[in-house]
């Protein structure tokens, strides 16, 4: 069987969108972000926001906008040995323009490679200090000959803006579920593009569902983008967000990972832990001390949003991270599908989590309500036991996730049970 055909359609759709976005050179500002958001806008109702360079955002300031058109190195024999158009990781992010002839010794001061990964091009940036540089494989660096090299970077730093995208999907309540992903890295698949394509597919899923909560989903440049968004919306988010996730590194087929919020006991944490415990029990559990993405901002003191992360292999924990080896071979439709299924389970559980209370004293008579199986089997006995255990703790003091944890079952398995019990007026929802 063809592997692609064996994967659910969502995984293939996400992978195809990733393949389209992969060649674009993105950074924390510039046309690469706008091009990326424009493509996403063809799939989801995305609003695009521009924040001018120089805008103060808490302790930071929006930098000048960076764009690049071309870059290369020509060796002493006239060969183009490094070409930005062949791979956009070849140029240090935010490199200033340069057009010079220099010696190999001078060039070496502007070259970056990885001796322990000699076939990988590293990802290097210099957002807040002006410099220029090239990134190459260490094997190629070892072959460079003495002589004069022509280095050329056709880039610009100008007063422009920082760009981000936002989707707000209204629900019955003004309380919100907040999802964030970043769009600021050039051609890397798992660390960069798996998040935006996952968020895009989740938006499609959310739009098709009845919604108790409002959903706010943002596509931002990492760090400066989350700081910017918080500076504009902090009070609203603090007042309304009840759960959320930072979506990154969700596309490989390795182990699942969980990074908690700073407090570690939010609704987001409890949902993620229950889903992962039963669906992927071998998941790796990190602490907030292992943070490294926008959860740093969302969970910072005074902000304190309930934001956690569910990933495949966590950022910084796989050898291909921040190199050219994080490519379309590392990420797969099956890997994307697996994490998509986890996130849809989590969002479904957030929607259904509430406090439930039984409506009668002692055990309810299930048979007269059609809730007791007429044929007794091992499986039907298990289902009845789970239903009765749920009822035993439906006292209005335990929410759905607490009950699931107490009776040791996946909370998602209780959703169909509670719907039957509500329809039969055996329990009521207190929220």
Secondary structure, DSSP 8 states (H G I E B T S, - for coil): --HHHHS-HHHHHHHHHHHHHTT----SSSHHHHHHHHHHHTTS--EEEEEETT-EETTEE---EEEEEEEEEE-TTS-EEEETTT-GGGB-BT---EEEEEEHHHHHTTEE--TTSTT--B--B-SSS----EE--HHHHHH--SSEEEEEEEEEEES-EEEEEEEEE--SSS-EEEEEEE---SS-IIIIIHHHHHHHHHHHHHHTS--SSEEEEEEE-TTHHHHHHHHHHHHHHHHHEEEEEE--S--SSS--EEE--SSS-SHHHHHHHHHHHHH-TT-EE--GGG--STHHHHTSTTT---EEEEESS-TTSSTTTTBTTSSTTTS-HHHHHHHHHHHHHHHHHHHH--EEEESSSSS---GGGT-S-SS--HHHHHHHHHHHHHHHH-EEEEEHHHHHHHHTS-HHHHHHHHHHHHHTTSEEE--
